[in-house]
Amino acid sequence: MSAKGRFIMAVLMSSMMVLMVTLIATFLNLGLRTDFLRQWVRAYFVAWPVAATTAFLVMPFAQRTTGRILAMLEGGA
């Protein structure tokens, strides 16, 4: 996958994952308060750049490792 493709995939995947994780974590930590939405959005915008950068950097390793695991499971190793 090209660097541009990795970047787009990292942005999309991390955005969706961070959305759900910060939503649940914020709810569990604060409950439904009057400022819940503001606190959740704040958590999202802090966590998302970290997750996107991590996903972009880790994706090649994860793809290689996935290929190796699949090869072992399919008996091709």
C-alpha positions as CSV (number, residue, x, y, z in Angstrom):
1,M,0.0,0.0,0.0
2,S,1.3,3.5,-0.8
3,A,2.1,6.0,1.9
4,K,-1.0,8.0,0.8
5,G,-3.2,4.9,1.1
6,R,-1.7,4.1,4.5
7,F,-2.4,7.7,5.6
8,I,-6.0,7.6,4.5
9,M,-6.6,4.2,6.1
10,A,-4.9,5.3,9.3
11,V,-7.0,8.5,9.5
12,L,-10.3,6.7,8.9
13,M,-9.7,3.7,11.1
14,S,-8.3,5.7,14.0
15,S,-11.1,8.3,13.8
16,M,-13.8,5.6,14.1
17,M,-12.0,3.7,16.9
18,V,-11.2,6.8,18.9
19,L,-14.8,8.1,18.5
20,M,-16.1,5.0,20.1
21,V,-13.4,4.5,22.8
22,T,-13.5,8.2,23.9
23,L,-17.3,8.2,23.9
24,I,-17.5,5.1,26.2
25,A,-14.6,6.1,28.4
26,T,-16.0,9.6,28.9
27,F,-19.4,8.2,29.7
28,L,-18.0,5.7,32.2
29,N,-15.8,8.3,33.9
30,L,-18.3,11.2,33.9
31,G,-21.8,9.9,33.3
32,L,-24.3,12.0,31.4
33,R,-23.5,15.5,32.8
34,T,-24.5,18.8,31.3
35,D,-21.0,19.2,29.9
36,F,-20.7,15.6,28.6
37,L,-20.6,16.5,24.9
38,R,-17.9,19.2,25.5
39,Q,-15.8,16.8,27.5
40,W,-16.2,14.0,25.0
41,V,-15.2,16.2,22.0
42,R,-12.2,17.4,24.0
43,A,-11.1,13.8,24.7
44,Y,-11.6,12.9,21.0
45,F,-9.5,15.7,19.6
46,V,-6.7,15.0,22.1
47,A,-6.7,11.2,21.4
48,W,-7.3,11.1,17.7
49,P,-3.9,12.6,16.4
50,V,-2.1,10.2,18.7
51,A,-4.1,7.2,17.4
52,A,-3.8,8.3,13.7
53,T,0.0,8.7,14.0
54,T,0.4,5.4,15.7
55,A,-1.8,3.6,13.2
56,F,0.2,5.0,10.3
57,L,3.5,4.0,11.8
58,V,2.4,0.5,13.0
59,M,0.4,-0.5,9.9
60,P,3.3,-2.1,7.9
61,F,4.3,-4.2,10.9
62,A,0.7,-5.2,11.5
63,Q,0.2,-6.2,7.9
64,R,3.4,-8.3,7.9
65,T,2.5,-9.9,11.2
66,T,-1.0,-10.7,10.0
67,G,0.4,-12.3,6.9
68,R,2.7,-14.5,9.0
69,I,0.0,-15.5,11.3
70,L,-2.3,-16.4,8.4
71,A,0.4,-18.4,6.8
72,M,1.0,-20.4,10.0
73,L,-2.8,-21.0,10.4
74,E,-3.1,-22.2,6.9
75,G,-0.1,-24.4,7.2
76,G,2.1,-22.5,4.8
77,A,4.9,-21.6,7.2
